[in-house]
């Protein structure tokens, strides 16, 4: 009985792959007809590798991103200052807050 279920699953999977392969071929034919009709150049083959840039989300709009110090280094420096001068460290961190 398990063999029958496995064979049925294989048959259904095969039918599904054939169906989608036929749809994919049909879509390719349609695109080829449109390219011919409107005299368009062939589309480039799809690339699986996304282009990575050093600046994420750099689209040219908005303010430029500022490169700040390492947050870990900032936290370590603040902790060391807090150990030596607790009141001074607290007031320094309050200076960074913005009230508008």
C-alpha positions in Angstrom: 0.0 0.0 0.0 2.9 2.4 0.8 4.4 1.5 -2.6 1.1 2.6 -4.2 1.1 5.9 -2.4 4.7 6.5 -3.4 3.9 5.7 -7.0 0.9 8.0 -6.9 2.9 10.8 -5.4 5.6 10.4 -8.1 2.9 10.4 -10.9 1.3 13.6 -9.5 4.7 15.2 -9.2 5.6 14.3 -12.8 2.2 15.7 -14.0 2.9 18.9 -12.1 6.4 19.3 -13.5 5.1 18.6 -17.1 2.3 21.2 -16.6 4.6 23.9 -15.5 7.2 23.1 -18.1 4.5 23.5 -20.8 3.4 26.8 -19.2 7.0 28.0 -19.2 7.5 27.1 -22.8 4.2 28.8 -23.7 5.3 32.0 -21.9 8.7 31.9 -23.7 6.8 31.6 -27.1 4.6 34.6 -26.2 7.6 36.7 -25.2 9.3 35.7 -28.5 6.3 36.8 -30.5 6.1 40.1 -28.7 9.8 40.7 -29.3 9.3 40.0 -32.9 6.2 42.1 -33.2 7.8 45.2 -31.5 11.3 44.5 -32.7 12.8 44.3 -29.2 16.2 42.9 -28.4 16.4 39.5 -26.6 16.4 39.8 -22.8 19.7 39.0 -21.1 19.8 35.7 -19.3 18.8 35.9 -15.6 21.6 36.2 -13.2 21.4 34.3 -9.9 24.1 36.4 -8.2 22.8 39.7 -7.0 25.2 42.6 -7.4 26.5 43.7 -4.0 27.7 47.2 -3.5 29.8 48.5 -0.6 27.0 51.1 0.2 23.8 49.4 1.1 20.6 51.2 -0.1 22.7 53.9 -1.8 20.1 55.3 -4.2 21.3 58.9 -4.3 18.4 60.3 -2.3 18.4 61.7 1.2 21.3 62.7 3.3 24.6 60.9 3.0 25.4 58.3 5.6 28.0 59.3 8.0 30.6 56.8 9.0 30.7 56.6 12.8 33.1 55.0 15.2 32.6 51.4 16.2 29.7 51.3 18.7 31.6 48.7 20.7 34.5 51.0 21.0 32.2 53.8 22.0 30.5 51.7 24.7 33.9 50.5 26.0 35.2 54.0 26.3 32.0 55.2 28.0 32.2 52.3 30.5 35.8 53.1 31.3 34.9 56.7 31.8 31.9 55.7 34.0 34.2 53.6 36.2 36.5 56.6 36.7 34.0 59.4 36.9 30.3 58.1 37.2 28.7 61.6 37.3 30.7 62.9 34.3 29.9 59.8 32.2 26.2 60.2 32.9 26.1 63.9 32.0 28.1 63.2 28.8 25.6 60.6 27.6 22.8 63.1 28.4 24.5 65.6 26.0 23.8 63.2 23.1 20.1 63.2 23.6 18.1 65.6 21.4 15.0 67.3 22.7 13.1 69.2 20.1 
